[in-house]
Amino acid sequence: MPLEGLEIEDSSSPMDVHESRRIGTEIMNAIATLEPKRGQAVRAHLAGFSVHEIMEMQGWTYNTARNLIARGMADLRGALRKRGIHE
């Protein structure tokens, strides 16, 4: 599955490209394990949308969007740690 938005510099070595793709795949797999609303919030957040934009897109209150992002990101960090991907 191609990783949209993943830009790799031309000077990257084949190993760098492989590692970037591996990490991207691990992130996507970890996001897929999140509770659905948290996963939606995290995907939007990582795509660069603000809390306000996510709130409007999903029809959530500001606090709901903010909390889903915060808790989802914490869950994502934990899932990535379990997969051997560190911050």
PDB file of N, CA, C and O in Angstrom:
ATOM      1  N   MET A   1       0.862  -1.167   0.000  1.00  0.00           N
ATOM      2  CA  MET A   1       0.000   0.000   0.000  1.00  0.00           C
ATOM      3  C   MET A   1       0.907   1.228   0.000  1.00  0.00           C
ATOM      4  O   MET A   1       1.741   1.363   0.895  1.00  0.00           O
ATOM      5  N   PRO A   2       0.770   2.120  -0.969  1.00  0.00           N
ATOM      6  CA  PRO A   2       1.607   3.324  -0.997  1.00  0.00           C
ATOM      7  C   PRO A   2       1.256   4.254   0.157  1.00  0.00           C
ATOM      8  O   PRO A   2       0.104   4.332   0.584  1.00  0.00           O
ATOM      9  N   LEU A   3       2.247   4.941   0.641  1.00  0.00           N
ATOM     10  CA  LEU A   3       2.059   5.881   1.734  1.00  0.00           C
ATOM     11  C   LEU A   3       1.938   7.272   1.152  1.00  0.00           C
ATOM     12  O   LEU A   3       2.939   7.890   0.791  1.00  0.00           O
ATOM     13  N   GLU A   4       0.726   7.760   1.060  1.00  0.00           N
ATOM     14  CA  GLU A   4       0.493   9.077   0.488  1.00  0.00           C
ATOM     15  C   GLU A   4       1.129  10.149   1.351  1.00  0.00           C
ATOM     16  O   GLU A   4       1.075  10.098   2.580  1.00  0.00           O
ATOM     17  N   GLY A   5       1.729  11.114   0.688  1.00  0.00           N
ATOM     18  CA  GLY A   5       2.310  12.244   1.401  1.00  0.00           C
ATOM     19  C   GLY A   5       3.703  11.987   1.937  1.00  0.00           C
ATOM     20  O   GLY A   5       4.325  12.895   2.489  1.00  0.00           O
ATOM     21  N   LEU A   6       4.214  10.757   1.787  1.00  0.00           N
ATOM     22  CA  LEU A   6       5.557  10.455   2.268  1.00  0.00           C
ATOM     23  C   LEU A   6       6.539  10.833   1.180  1.00  0.00           C
ATOM     24  O   LEU A   6       6.636  10.162   0.153  1.00  0.00           O
ATOM     25  N   GLU A   7       7.265  11.911   1.413  1.00  0.00           N
ATOM     26  CA  GLU A   7       8.235  12.376   0.434  1.00  0.00           C
ATOM     27  C   GLU A   7       9.624  11.978   0.898  1.00  0.00           C
ATOM     28  O   GLU A   7      10.004  12.211   2.045  1.00  0.00           O
ATOM     29  N   ILE A   8      10.364  11.383   0.004  1.00  0.00           N
ATOM     30  CA  ILE A   8      11.704  10.930   0.324  1.00  0.00           C
ATOM     31  C   ILE A   8      12.668  11.675  -0.583  1.00  0.00           C
ATOM     32  O   ILE A   8      12.481  11.720  -1.799  1.00  0.00           O
ATOM     33  N   GLU A   9      13.695  12.259   0.012  1.00  0.00           N
ATOM     34  CA  GLU A   9      14.662  13.027  -0.758  1.00  0.00           C
ATOM     35  C   GLU A   9      15.392  12.123  -1.740  1.00  0.00           C
ATOM     36  O   GLU A   9      15.611  10.942  -1.473  1.00  0.00           O
ATOM     37  N   ASP A  10      15.769  12.699  -2.886  1.00  0.00           N
ATOM     38  CA  ASP A  10      16.499  11.951  -3.908  1.00  0.00           C
ATOM     39  C   ASP A  10      17.817  11.413  -3.383  1.00  0.00           C
ATOM     40  O   ASP A  10      18.300  10.390  -3.869  1.00  0.00           O
ATOM     41  N   SER A  11      18.409  12.079  -2.402  1.00  0.00           N
ATOM     42  CA  SER A  11      19.708  11.664  -1.868  1.00  0.00           C
ATOM     43  C   SER A  11      19.589  10.537  -0.846  1.00  0.00           C
ATOM     44  O   SER A  11      20.599  10.084  -0.309  1.00  0.00           O
ATOM     45  N   SER A  12      18.382  10.083  -0.575  1.00  0.00           N
ATOM     46  CA  SER A  12      18.192   9.016   0.399  1.00  0.00           C
ATOM     47  C   SER A  12      18.761   7.712  -0.132  1.00  0.00           C
ATOM     48  O   SER A  12      18.623   7.386  -1.312  1.00  0.00           O
ATOM     49  N   SER A  13      19.397   6.981   0.755  1.00  0.00           N
ATOM     50  CA  SER A  13      19.922   5.675   0.365  1.00  0.00           C
ATOM     51  C   SER A  13      18.763   4.682   0.299  1.00  0.00           C
ATOM     52  O   SER A  13      17.705   4.934   0.873  1.00  0.00           O
ATOM     53  N   PRO A  14      18.945   3.580  -0.380  1.00  0.00           N
ATOM     54  CA  PRO A  14      17.894   2.563  -0.415  1.00  0.00           C
ATOM     55  C   PRO A  14      17.493   2.096   0.986  1.00  0.00           C
ATOM     56  O   PRO A  14      16.323   1.804   1.233  1.00  0.00           O
ATOM     57  N   MET A  15      18.463   2.027   1.900  1.00  0.00           N
ATOM     58  CA  MET A  15      18.142   1.622   3.281  1.00  0.00           C
ATOM     59  C   MET A  15      17.290   2.677   3.982  1.00  0.00           C
ATOM     60  O   MET A  15      16.381   2.333   4.737  1.00  0.00           O
ATOM     61  N   ASP A  16      17.580   3.971   3.738  1.00  0.00           N
ATOM     62  CA  ASP A  16      16.774   5.046   4.321  1.00  0.00           C
ATOM     63  C   ASP A  16      15.344   4.985   3.799  1.00  0.00           C
ATOM     64  O   ASP A  16      14.387   5.152   4.556  1.00  0.00           O
ATOM     65  N   VAL A  17      15.210   4.746   2.504  1.00  0.00           N
ATOM     66  CA  VAL A  17      13.886   4.648   1.898  1.00  0.00           C
ATOM     67  C   VAL A  17      13.127   3.475   2.505  1.00  0.00           C
ATOM     68  O   VAL A  17      11.958   3.600   2.871  1.00  0.00           O
ATOM     69  N   HIS A  18      13.797   2.343   2.607  1.00  0.00           N
ATOM     70  CA  HIS A  18      13.165   1.150   3.186  1.00  0.00           C
ATOM     71  C   HIS A  18      12.725   1.414   4.628  1.00  0.00           C
ATOM     72  O   HIS A  18      11.609   1.066   5.013  1.00  0.00           O
ATOM     73  N   GLU A  19      13.600   2.028   5.418  1.00  0.00           N
ATOM     74  CA  GLU A  19      13.279   2.297   6.825  1.00  0.00           C
ATOM     75  C   GLU A  19      12.110   3.278   6.953  1.00  0.00           C
ATOM     76  O   GLU A  19      11.234   3.091   7.797  1.00  0.00           O
ATOM     77  N   SER A  20      12.095   4.316   6.121  1.00  0.00           N
ATOM     78  CA  SER A  20      10.988   5.280   6.151  1.00  0.00           C
ATOM     79  C   SER A  20       9.669   4.601   5.829  1.00  0.00           C
ATOM     80  O   SER A  20       8.655   4.849   6.481  1.00  0.00           O
ATOM     81  N   ARG A  21       9.691   3.749   4.826  1.00  0.00           N
ATOM     82  CA  ARG A  21       8.465   3.024   4.454  1.00  0.00           C
ATOM     83  C   ARG A  21       8.037   2.071   5.548  1.00  0.00           C
ATOM     84  O   ARG A  21       6.846   1.950   5.838  1.00  0.00           O
ATOM     85  N   ARG A  22       8.997   1.390   6.160  1.00  0.00           N
ATOM     86  CA  ARG A  22       8.679   0.453   7.245  1.00  0.00           C
ATOM     87  C   ARG A  22       8.031   1.195   8.407  1.00  0.00           C
ATOM     88  O   ARG A  22       7.025   0.739   8.952  1.00  0.00           O
ATOM     89  N   ILE A  23       8.596   2.322   8.785  1.00  0.00           N
ATOM     90  CA  ILE A  23       8.037   3.104   9.889  1.00  0.00           C
ATOM     91  C   ILE A  23       6.654   3.623   9.521  1.00  0.00           C
ATOM     92  O   ILE A  23       5.739   3.588  10.344  1.00  0.00           O
ATOM     93  N   GLY A  24       6.495   4.102   8.295  1.00  0.00           N
ATOM     94  CA  GLY A  24       5.181   4.568   7.849  1.00  0.00           C
ATOM     95  C   GLY A  24       4.140   3.470   7.917  1.00  0.00           C
ATOM     96  O   GLY A  24       3.004   3.711   8.326  1.00  0.00           O
ATOM     97  N   THR A  25       4.517   2.275   7.521  1.00  0.00           N
ATOM     98  CA  THR A  25       3.605   1.133   7.582  1.00  0.00           C
ATOM     99  C   THR A  25       3.262   0.797   9.024  1.00  0.00           C
ATOM    100  O   THR A  25       2.106   0.512   9.338  1.00  0.00           O
ATOM    101  N   GLU A  26       4.257   0.826   9.905  1.00  0.00           N
ATOM    102  CA  GLU A  26       4.010   0.558  11.330  1.00  0.00           C
ATOM    103  C   GLU A  26       3.054   1.591  11.923  1.00  0.00           C
ATOM    104  O   GLU A  26       2.177   1.246  12.715  1.00  0.00           O
ATOM    105  N   ILE A  27       3.222   2.852  11.543  1.00  0.00           N
ATOM    106  CA  ILE A  27       2.326   3.904  12.035  1.00  0.00           C
ATOM    107  C   ILE A  27       0.901   3.645  11.556  1.00  0.00           C
ATOM    108  O   ILE A  27      -0.046   3.725  12.338  1.00  0.00           O
ATOM    109  N   MET A  28       0.753   3.337  10.273  1.00  0.00           N
ATOM    110  CA  MET A  28      -0.586   3.081   9.737  1.00  0.00           C
ATOM    111  C   MET A  28      -1.231   1.866  10.411  1.00  0.00           C
ATOM    112  O   MET A  28      -2.421   1.887  10.729  1.00  0.00           O
ATOM    113  N   ASN A  29      -0.442   0.809  10.627  1.00  0.00           N
ATOM    114  CA  ASN A  29      -0.967  -0.377  11.295  1.00  0.00           C
ATOM    115  C   ASN A  29      -1.358  -0.079  12.741  1.00  0.00           C
ATOM    116  O   ASN A  29      -2.371  -0.578  13.233  1.00  0.00           O
ATOM    117  N   ALA A  30      -0.550   0.737  13.417  1.00  0.00           N
ATOM    118  CA  ALA A  30      -0.860   1.094  14.808  1.00  0.00           C
ATOM    119  C   ALA A  30      -2.128   1.948  14.873  1.00  0.00           C
ATOM    120  O   ALA A  30      -2.951   1.763  15.770  1.00  0.00           O
ATOM    121  N   ILE A  31      -2.289   2.876  13.935  1.00  0.00           N
ATOM    122  CA  ILE A  31      -3.504   3.704  13.912  1.00  0.00           C
ATOM    123  C   ILE A  31      -4.734   2.829  13.710  1.00  0.00           C
ATOM    124  O   ILE A  31      -5.790   3.096  14.283  1.00  0.00           O
ATOM    125  N   ALA A  32      -4.600   1.788  12.899  1.00  0.00           N
ATOM    126  CA  ALA A  32      -5.730   0.891  12.632  1.00  0.00           C
ATOM    127  C   ALA A  32      -6.193   0.149  13.883  1.00  0.00           C
ATOM    128  O   ALA A  32      -7.314  -0.358  13.917  1.00  0.00           O
ATOM    129  N   THR A  33      -5.342   0.079  14.917  1.00  0.00           N
ATOM    130  CA  THR A  33      -5.727  -0.616  16.148  1.00  0.00           C
ATOM    131  C   THR A  33      -6.462   0.297  17.130  1.00  0.00           C
ATOM    132  O   THR A  33      -7.015  -0.175  18.123  1.00  0.00           O
ATOM    133  N   LEU A  34      -6.469   1.596  16.854  1.00  0.00           N
ATOM    134  CA  LEU A  34      -7.113   2.548  17.766  1.00  0.00           C
ATOM    135  C   LEU A  34      -8.621   2.429  17.695  1.00  0.00           C
ATOM    136  O   LEU A  34      -9.172   1.977  16.691  1.00  0.00           O
ATOM    137  N   GLU A  35      -9.285   2.837  18.762  1.00  0.00           N
ATOM    138  CA  GLU A  35     -10.740   2.950  18.772  1.00  0.00           C
ATOM    139  C   GLU A  35     -11.119   3.840  17.583  1.00  0.00           C
ATOM    140  O   GLU A  35     -10.431   4.829  17.330  1.00  0.00           O
ATOM    141  N   PRO A  36     -12.186   3.520  16.850  1.00  0.00           N
ATOM    142  CA  PRO A  36     -12.484   4.233  15.594  1.00  0.00           C
ATOM    143  C   PRO A  36     -12.477   5.762  15.675  1.00  0.00           C
ATOM    144  O   PRO A  36     -11.875   6.407  14.817  1.00  0.00           O
ATOM    145  N   LYS A  37     -13.120   6.354  16.669  1.00  0.00           N
ATOM    146  CA  LYS A  37     -13.139   7.818  16.747  1.00  0.00           C
ATOM    147  C   LYS A  37     -11.750   8.382  17.022  1.00  0.00           C
ATOM    148  O   LYS A  37     -11.377   9.421  16.477  1.00  0.00           O
ATOM    149  N   ARG A  38     -10.997   7.702  17.858  1.00  0.00           N
ATOM    150  CA  ARG A  38      -9.625   8.154  18.117  1.00  0.00           C
ATOM    151  C   ARG A  38      -8.794   8.025  16.851  1.00  0.00           C
ATOM    152  O   ARG A  38      -7.983   8.901  16.551  1.00  0.00           O
ATOM    153  N   GLY A  39      -8.984   6.949  16.109  1.00  0.00           N
ATOM    154  CA  GLY A  39      -8.257   6.765  14.865  1.00  0.00           C
ATOM    155  C   GLY A  39      -8.570   7.864  13.860  1.00  0.00           C
ATOM    156  O   GLY A  39      -7.670   8.369  13.189  1.00  0.00           O
ATOM    157  N   GLN A  40      -9.844   8.236  13.753  1.00  0.00           N
ATOM    158  CA  GLN A  40     -10.233   9.319  12.847  1.00  0.00           C
ATOM    159  C   GLN A  40      -9.563  10.619  13.257  1.00  0.00           C
ATOM    160  O   GLN A  40      -9.029  11.345  12.419  1.00  0.00           O
ATOM    161  N   ALA A  41      -9.595  10.905  14.547  1.00  0.00           N
ATOM    162  CA  ALA A  41      -9.008  12.146  15.052  1.00  0.00           C
ATOM    163  C   ALA A  41      -7.496  12.175  14.813  1.00  0.00           C
ATOM    164  O   ALA A  41      -6.952  13.199  14.402  1.00  0.00           O
ATOM    165  N   VAL A  42      -6.826  11.064  15.068  1.00  0.00           N
ATOM    166  CA  VAL A  42      -5.379  10.995  14.892  1.00  0.00           C
ATOM    167  C   VAL A  42      -5.005  11.129  13.419  1.00  0.00           C
ATOM    168  O   VAL A  42      -4.077  11.867  13.088  1.00  0.00           O
ATOM    169  N   ARG A  43      -5.711  10.432  12.530  1.00  0.00           N
ATOM    170  CA  ARG A  43      -5.409  10.534  11.101  1.00  0.00           C
ATOM    171  C   ARG A  43      -5.540  11.981  10.630  1.00  0.00           C
ATOM    172  O   ARG A  43      -4.686  12.483   9.900  1.00  0.00           O
ATOM    173  N   ALA A  44      -6.613  12.646  11.051  1.00  0.00           N
ATOM    174  CA  ALA A  44      -6.814  14.046  10.651  1.00  0.00           C
ATOM    175  C   ALA A  44      -5.727  14.938  11.239  1.00  0.00           C
ATOM    176  O   ALA A  44      -5.205  15.818  10.554  1.00  0.00           O
ATOM    177  N   HIS A  45      -5.389  14.716  12.497  1.00  0.00           N
ATOM    178  CA  HIS A  45      -4.342  15.499  13.162  1.00  0.00           C
ATOM    179  C   HIS A  45      -3.001  15.326  12.450  1.00  0.00           C
ATOM    180  O   HIS A  45      -2.299  16.305  12.195  1.00  0.00           O
ATOM    181  N   LEU A  46      -2.649  14.089  12.131  1.00  0.00           N
ATOM    182  CA  LEU A  46      -1.377  13.832  11.459  1.00  0.00           C
ATOM    183  C   LEU A  46      -1.371  14.354  10.023  1.00  0.00           C
ATOM    184  O   LEU A  46      -0.309  14.598   9.450  1.00  0.00           O
ATOM    185  N   ALA A  47      -2.558  14.524   9.447  1.00  0.00           N
ATOM    186  CA  ALA A  47      -2.664  15.101   8.104  1.00  0.00           C
ATOM    187  C   ALA A  47      -2.548  16.626   8.143  1.00  0.00           C
ATOM    188  O   ALA A  47      -2.510  17.276   7.099  1.00  0.00           O
ATOM    189  N   GLY A  48      -2.492  17.192   9.352  1.00  0.00           N
ATOM    190  CA  GLY A  48      -2.270  18.623   9.482  1.00  0.00           C
ATOM    191  C   GLY A  48      -3.507  19.458   9.787  1.00  0.00           C
ATOM    192  O   GLY A  48      -3.432  20.687   9.804  1.00  0.00           O
ATOM    193  N   PHE A  49      -4.649  18.806  10.029  1.00  0.00           N
ATOM    194  CA  PHE A  49      -5.856  19.557  10.349  1.00  0.00           C
ATOM    195  C   PHE A  49      -5.803  20.036  11.798  1.00  0.00           C
ATOM    196  O   PHE A  49      -5.276  19.344  12.670  1.00  0.00           O
ATOM    197  N   SER A  50      -6.351  21.219  12.047  1.00  0.00           N
ATOM    198  CA  SER A  50      -6.400  21.778  13.401  1.00  0.00           C
ATOM    199  C   SER A  50      -7.541  21.127  14.178  1.00  0.00           C
ATOM    200  O   SER A  50      -8.400  20.459  13.602  1.00  0.00           O
ATOM    201  N   VAL A  51      -7.535  21.329  15.478  1.00  0.00           N
ATOM    202  CA  VAL A  51      -8.623  20.816  16.314  1.00  0.00           C
ATOM    203  C   VAL A  51      -9.950  21.382  15.818  1.00  0.00           C
ATOM    204  O   VAL A  51     -10.939  20.656  15.714  1.00  0.00           O
ATOM    205  N   HIS A  52      -9.972  22.671  15.515  1.00  0.00           N
ATOM    206  CA  HIS A  52     -11.207  23.312  15.053  1.00  0.00           C
ATOM    207  C   HIS A  52     -11.688  22.670  13.743  1.00  0.00           C
ATOM    208  O   HIS A  52     -12.880  22.406  13.583  1.00  0.00           O
ATOM    209  N   GLU A  53     -10.772  22.425  12.818  1.00  0.00           N
ATOM    210  CA  GLU A  53     -11.150  21.804  11.544  1.00  0.00           C
ATOM    211  C   GLU A  53     -11.669  20.385  11.745  1.00  0.00           C
ATOM    212  O   GLU A  53     -12.646  19.982  11.114  1.00  0.00           O
ATOM    213  N   ILE A  54     -11.019  19.634  12.620  1.00  0.00           N
ATOM    214  CA  ILE A  54     -11.461  18.264  12.914  1.00  0.00           C
ATOM    215  C   ILE A  54     -12.838  18.286  13.561  1.00  0.00           C
ATOM    216  O   ILE A  54     -13.700  17.470  13.233  1.00  0.00           O
ATOM    217  N   MET A  55     -13.037  19.214  14.471  1.00  0.00           N
ATOM    218  CA  MET A  55     -14.329  19.384  15.130  1.00  0.00           C
ATOM    219  C   MET A  55     -15.426  19.589  14.084  1.00  0.00           C
ATOM    220  O   MET A  55     -16.473  18.944  14.133  1.00  0.00           O
ATOM    221  N   GLU A  56     -15.175  20.484  13.151  1.00  0.00           N
ATOM    222  CA  GLU A  56     -16.180  20.784  12.124  1.00  0.00           C
ATOM    223  C   GLU A  56     -16.400  19.611  11.174  1.00  0.00           C
ATOM    224  O   GLU A  56     -17.536  19.312  10.805  1.00  0.00           O
ATOM    225  N   MET A  57     -15.311  18.946  10.777  1.00  0.00           N
ATOM    226  CA  MET A  57     -15.430  17.811   9.843  1.00  0.00           C
ATOM    227  C   MET A  57     -16.242  16.670  10.447  1.00  0.00           C
ATOM    228  O   MET A  57     -17.043  16.034   9.762  1.00  0.00           O
ATOM    229  N   GLN A  58     -16.026  16.418  11.734  1.00  0.00           N
ATOM    230  CA  GLN A  58     -16.644  15.263  12.368  1.00  0.00           C
ATOM    231  C   GLN A  58     -17.954  15.580  13.088  1.00  0.00           C
ATOM    232  O   GLN A  58     -18.683  14.669  13.481  1.00  0.00           O
ATOM    233  N   GLY A  59     -18.252  16.853  13.260  1.00  0.00           N
ATOM    234  CA  GLY A  59     -19.464  17.221  13.985  1.00  0.00           C
ATOM    235  C   GLY A  59     -19.331  17.024  15.488  1.00  0.00           C
ATOM    236  O   GLY A  59     -20.322  16.796  16.181  1.00  0.00           O
ATOM    237  N   TRP A  60     -18.091  17.114  15.992  1.00  0.00           N
ATOM    238  CA  TRP A  60     -17.826  16.962  17.408  1.00  0.00           C
ATOM    239  C   TRP A  60     -17.722  18.337  18.051  1.00  0.00           C
ATOM    240  O   TRP A  60     -17.558  19.343  17.362  1.00  0.00           O
ATOM    241  N   THR A  61     -17.817  18.372  19.382  1.00  0.00           N
ATOM    242  CA  THR A  61     -17.527  19.610  20.090  1.00  0.00           C
ATOM    243  C   THR A  61     -16.013  19.802  20.089  1.00  0.00           C
ATOM    244  O   THR A  61     -15.262  18.867  19.812  1.00  0.00           O
ATOM    245  N   TYR A  62     -15.575  21.013  20.398  1.00  0.00           N
ATOM    246  CA  TYR A  62     -14.145  21.299  20.449  1.00  0.00           C
ATOM    247  C   TYR A  62     -13.451  20.381  21.456  1.00  0.00           C
ATOM    248  O   TYR A  62     -12.415  19.790  21.156  1.00  0.00           O
ATOM    249  N   ASN A  63     -14.036  20.268  22.657  1.00  0.00           N
ATOM    250  CA  ASN A  63     -13.411  19.438  23.700  1.00  0.00           C
ATOM    251  C   ASN A  63     -13.354  17.976  23.306  1.00  0.00           C
ATOM    252  O   ASN A  63     -12.381  17.290  23.617  1.00  0.00           O
ATOM    253  N   THR A  64     -14.387  17.485  22.622  1.00  0.00           N
ATOM    254  CA  THR A  64     -14.376  16.093  22.173  1.00  0.00           C
ATOM    255  C   THR A  64     -13.244  15.876  21.179  1.00  0.00           C
ATOM    256  O   THR A  64     -12.486  14.914  21.304  1.00  0.00           O
ATOM    257  N   ALA A  65     -13.122  16.752  20.201  1.00  0.00           N
ATOM    258  CA  ALA A  65     -12.063  16.620  19.204  1.00  0.00           C
ATOM    259  C   ALA A  65     -10.689  16.685  19.864  1.00  0.00           C
ATOM    260  O   ALA A  65      -9.817  15.865  19.576  1.00  0.00           O
ATOM    261  N   ARG A  66     -10.501  17.654  20.742  1.00  0.00           N
ATOM    262  CA  ARG A  66      -9.217  17.825  21.429  1.00  0.00           C
ATOM    263  C   ARG A  66      -8.870  16.590  22.254  1.00  0.00           C
ATOM    264  O   ARG A  66      -7.733  16.119  22.220  1.00  0.00           O
ATOM    265  N   ASN A  67      -9.851  16.065  22.996  1.00  0.00           N
ATOM    266  CA  ASN A  67      -9.603  14.889  23.832  1.00  0.00           C
ATOM    267  C   ASN A  67      -9.335  13.640  22.999  1.00  0.00           C
ATOM    268  O   ASN A  67      -8.467  12.839  23.348  1.00  0.00           O
ATOM    269  N   LEU A  68     -10.073  13.464  21.896  1.00  0.00           N
ATOM    270  CA  LEU A  68      -9.843  12.299  21.040  1.00  0.00           C
ATOM    271  C   LEU A  68      -8.456  12.349  20.418  1.00  0.00           C
ATOM    272  O   LEU A  68      -7.799  11.316  20.284  1.00  0.00           O
ATOM    273  N   ILE A  69      -8.004  13.537  20.039  1.00  0.00           N
ATOM    274  CA  ILE A  69      -6.653  13.684  19.489  1.00  0.00           C
ATOM    275  C   ILE A  69      -5.625  13.343  20.568  1.00  0.00           C
ATOM    276  O   ILE A  69      -4.719  12.544  20.331  1.00  0.00           O
ATOM    277  N   ALA A  70      -5.759  13.938  21.738  1.00  0.00           N
ATOM    278  CA  ALA A  70      -4.781  13.727  22.810  1.00  0.00           C
ATOM    279  C   ALA A  70      -4.726  12.266  23.231  1.00  0.00           C
ATOM    280  O   ALA A  70      -3.641  11.695  23.344  1.00  0.00           O
ATOM    281  N   ARG A  71      -5.867  11.663  23.461  1.00  0.00           N
ATOM    282  CA  ARG A  71      -5.891  10.259  23.897  1.00  0.00           C
ATOM    283  C   ARG A  71      -5.459   9.330  22.771  1.00  0.00           C
ATOM    284  O   ARG A  71      -4.766   8.339  23.004  1.00  0.00           O
ATOM    285  N   GLY A  72      -5.873   9.657  21.547  1.00  0.00           N
ATOM    286  CA  GLY A  72      -5.470   8.846  20.401  1.00  0.00           C
ATOM    287  C   GLY A  72      -3.971   8.891  20.169  1.00  0.00           C
ATOM    288  O   GLY A  72      -3.359   7.864  19.873  1.00  0.00           O
ATOM    289  N   MET A  73      -3.367  10.075  20.300  1.00  0.00           N
ATOM    290  CA  MET A  73      -1.922  10.195  20.125  1.00  0.00           C
ATOM    291  C   MET A  73      -1.184   9.435  21.230  1.00  0.00           C
ATOM    292  O   MET A  73      -0.152   8.815  20.971  1.00  0.00           O
ATOM    293  N   ALA A  74      -1.706   9.480  22.460  1.00  0.00           N
ATOM    294  CA  ALA A  74      -1.094   8.718  23.547  1.00  0.00           C
ATOM    295  C   ALA A  74      -1.184   7.222  23.255  1.00  0.00           C
ATOM    296  O   ALA A  74      -0.218   6.488  23.463  1.00  0.00           O
ATOM    297  N   ASP A  75      -2.336   6.774  22.777  1.00  0.00           N
ATOM    298  CA  ASP A  75      -2.498   5.362  22.409  1.00  0.00           C
ATOM    299  C   ASP A  75      -1.550   4.989  21.269  1.00  0.00           C
ATOM    300  O   ASP A  75      -0.952   3.913  21.277  1.00  0.00           O
ATOM    301  N   LEU A  76      -1.418   5.882  20.296  1.00  0.00           N
ATOM    302  CA  LEU A  76      -0.530   5.630  19.161  1.00  0.00           C
ATOM    303  C   LEU A  76       0.918   5.503  19.620  1.00  0.00           C
ATOM    304  O   LEU A  76       1.629   4.592  19.196  1.00  0.00           O
ATOM    305  N   ARG A  77       1.355   6.415  20.487  1.00  0.00           N
ATOM    306  CA  ARG A  77       2.721   6.329  21.011  1.00  0.00           C
ATOM    307  C   ARG A  77       2.949   4.994  21.722  1.00  0.00           C
ATOM    308  O   ARG A  77       3.990   4.362  21.545  1.00  0.00           O
ATOM    309  N   GLY A  78       1.975   4.571  22.522  1.00  0.00           N
ATOM    310  CA  GLY A  78       2.091   3.291  23.224  1.00  0.00           C
ATOM    311  C   GLY A  78       2.148   2.117  22.259  1.00  0.00           C
ATOM    312  O   GLY A  78       2.945   1.196  22.439  1.00  0.00           O
ATOM    313  N   ALA A  79       1.306   2.150  21.236  1.00  0.00           N
ATOM    314  CA  ALA A  79       1.294   1.068  20.244  1.00  0.00           C
ATOM    315  C   ALA A  79       2.612   1.019  19.483  1.00  0.00           C
ATOM    316  O   ALA A  79       3.115  -0.064  19.187  1.00  0.00           O
ATOM    317  N   LEU A  80       3.171   2.175  19.165  1.00  0.00           N
ATOM    318  CA  LEU A  80       4.434   2.219  18.436  1.00  0.00           C
ATOM    319  C   LEU A  80       5.593   1.730  19.314  1.00  0.00           C
ATOM    320  O   LEU A  80       6.501   1.052  18.834  1.00  0.00           O
ATOM    321  N   ARG A  81       5.551   2.081  20.610  1.00  0.00           N
ATOM    322  CA  ARG A  81       6.586   1.582  21.523  1.00  0.00           C
ATOM    323  C   ARG A  81       6.570   0.048  21.560  1.00  0.00           C
ATOM    324  O   ARG A  81       7.618  -0.596  21.538  1.00  0.00           O
ATOM    325  N   LYS A  82       5.353  -0.523  21.617  1.00  0.00           N
ATOM    326  CA  LYS A  82       5.229  -1.989  21.640  1.00  0.00           C
ATOM    327  C   LYS A  82       5.774  -2.612  20.354  1.00  0.00           C
ATOM    328  O   LYS A  82       6.223  -3.758  20.361  1.00  0.00           O
ATOM    329  N   ARG A  83       5.737  -1.865  19.262  1.00  0.00           N
ATOM    330  CA  ARG A  83       6.232  -2.338  17.961  1.00  0.00           C
ATOM    331  C   ARG A  83       7.718  -2.030  17.764  1.00  0.00           C
ATOM    332  O   ARG A  83       8.288  -2.336  16.716  1.00  0.00           O
ATOM    333  N   GLY A  84       8.339  -1.424  18.775  1.00  0.00           N
ATOM    334  CA  GLY A  84       9.759  -1.122  18.688  1.00  0.00           C
ATOM    335  C   GLY A  84      10.087   0.188  17.985  1.00  0.00           C
ATOM    336  O   GLY A  84      11.239   0.438  17.632  1.00  0.00           O
ATOM    337  N   ILE A  85       9.070   1.026  17.782  1.00  0.00           N
ATOM    338  CA  ILE A  85       9.280   2.338  17.174  1.00  0.00           C
ATOM    339  C   ILE A  85       9.243   3.345  18.315  1.00  0.00           C
ATOM    340  O   ILE A  85       8.226   3.482  18.993  1.00  0.00           O
ATOM    341  N   HIS A  86      10.349   4.048  18.527  1.00  0.00           N
ATOM    342  CA  HIS A  86      10.444   4.986  19.648  1.00  0.00           C
ATOM    343  C   HIS A  86      10.347   6.414  19.161  1.00  0.00           C
ATOM    344  O   HIS A  86      10.639   6.713  18.004  1.00  0.00           O
ATOM    345  N   GLU A  87       9.929   7.299  20.063  1.00  0.00           N
ATOM    346  CA  GLU A  87       9.791   8.723  19.768  1.00  0.00           C
ATOM    347  C   GLU A  87      11.120   9.357  19.484  1.00  0.00           C
ATOM    348  O   GLU A  87      11.186  10.557  19.215  1.00  0.00           O
TER     349      GLU A  87
END
